[in-house]
Each structure stands twice: as C-alpha cells, then as structure tokens.
C-alpha cells in the first residue's frame, strides 16, 4: 500500500498493511496548513490597540503607531517580552515571550453577549480569500502524490474559538443562560469551516482529509454532559463532516480531555477519526467499546509514558495502543506529538516510539493470539503492562 491507501484503509477498517504514521517530518501524512489572510493586519482599531498579531510573521506586520512609540517593542523585540496577541477571530492570547511559546487563551474578547452583532460584524472571516491557501498549495508541490493530503484548518474548532471569545466560564454558563446567542456564535465559526472545506477543493488542494482541533474536556471528564453536547454540537460537527464527505474527504478531530462519553455523538455525526495526545486520559477500557466504530490516532501518552517512561516502556506501549485502540482490520494510527521539546519528550523515547511501530505496527507480523490475549482491567498511567506471551 502507498501512504494514501494505508491511511484510508485504517480509517475504514479495510485491513491496512501497517499502522499509518502522522509525523510532521515524515510518515504517511502530508500536512497542508491553511494560514491567515494576507490582508489581516491587526492593531489599528480601538479595541486592538496594545495587541500584537497571533501566529503572524512579525516581519509581514505593518506596525501601528502605538508600537513605534514604545522603544521596548522595537523591531521584533516584542516577541521576547510578555504581551497579548489577537487572532483573526478577535480572540486574545497571553504570550510569555519565550521561544516556541504557543500561548494561552487570555481575557474574553466578547465579555458582554449583548455586543454580539457588532463583534460578528468586525470578526467575520472570508474563507474564499485565496491567500489562505497559497502556502498549502506551495507545500503540496513538495510532497509525493502517494501521501495522504491532510489540510490543517487554520482556525481552532467551533467550541474552542467561541470559548476564547466569551471566556471559558462565560462560555459554559452560556449553554444555560444564553443558548440562542451561543448557538449563533458556534454556527458563525462553523460556517467558516464549511466554506474553507469547499474552497480547499476549489483552489486545487484536493485534500484527502481535514484536521480540526477542538478540546472538549478536562482531566476527569467532558466540559458538558452528552445530552447538552448533542443539542449544541451534533448539528455543527455534522455540517462540517457532511461538507467534507460530499467532496470525498474525511474529517479528523484532535481532542484533549477525557471525552469518552461524547464519542457516541461524534460517531453519529460521521466523524472519521479522533486523535488523543494522551489516550490514557480517556482510558483504554472506556475507549475499547468504540473500537471498530471510529479510528483513533494516538501518541504514546504525553502525560506519563512518553515524557517520563523508559525507551523500553515506550516501545511496549505501542503494542497496547495498537491492541486497545484499533482492531486487526485497522482503526489505529500513530501520531507523533509535533512539539516534543515543549513537553520535554526525550530523543530516546521519540526513537523508541518509532521502534515500537517497527515491531508491532505491521499487521502481518502480529500473532493472531495476541489479539485474543486478555487486556488489563486496571491501568496505572505510569505503568506499562508486559507483552502477551
């Protein structure tokens, strides 16, 4: 199989030859990131004074006067000083001023829901702007046609974006106090995702899949109960998935948090896969009921084994991911965390992840009795059980 065939076989449980690999620097997936509009140049309107552009090349930013009036911000020095940034949605990010700082959502940009009309009038993104797709189109030329073309959506998922607009506490309360306005905000962001999917095809990216990031839970459970999640989020995820499916592409969702209770809703939406940086957070025993119903991408658990385990433990954990998240007909993909320095994963453990895939990632090399070997009833996050014997 080539890479494109391998990923699709894993998604559809159609007996891939090997576990597909999603690694920014190698593997079976060609990541094609969408970017901001070239015309986006924040910091000039009153509510953006003091805010720097989020995820924009500093050299392409036409600086407003308030930057030039502050000598500590000369050139690109502001990148090394704690500061606030604003993204295209108007969301505000706290930046520590350190290299590789991804930033954290900051203060609400829409603290008063009564201002929703003015806010949406200011922050409505144009998905048809061709400049958003230029970098992906240029990058696509460098990749083999055999790779699985994955468009990485520029924007975070609807839940993530709206929670940043409103502030997380306001956002949770909105489900009860302002459901109409919340649904309007979610639909506003969803519309951009749907149109971006259509434009990716119109401009020639010909993607095989789309990658969306939307964290839906915390360490011990989801942000909302399944009933609430179905009411607010099933329609928007279904719109996104249906738009991709109609054009022959799949949708893959990165999601942090313990969200196993929400997976039935995502399956009903037609979602093709879900990716966990820490699969053990949701739990292998909790996820195994969905094996064969949805594909799982997984990294070796970044909260424990990948970052604190030995290389030998990392290798063994690969088998437990293959066994507990996938089936003998596929359904599992290996995801390499793209910023290992941020989580302080050692080079030895990154290499061990690859070695584990060499040992346990080729289906024809896996003994049939290994699939029937009993799995662990109680998992300790810092322990890796032995291999079958």
PyMOL commands that set and color helices and strands:
alter all, ss='L'
color gray80, all
select helices_A, chain A and resi 3-11+46-48+58-60+65-68+71-73+77-80+113-122+130-132+134-140+158-166+168-177+179-202+226-246+260-268+279-282+284-290+305-308+311-325+340-343+347-360+363-365+368-372
alter helices_A, ss='H'
color red, helices_A
select strands_A, chain A and resi 20-23+26-27+29-33+52-53+83-86+92-95+104-105+148-152+209-213+250-254+273-276+295-298+332-335
alter strands_A, ss='S'
color yellow, strands_A
deselect
rebuild
show_as cartoon
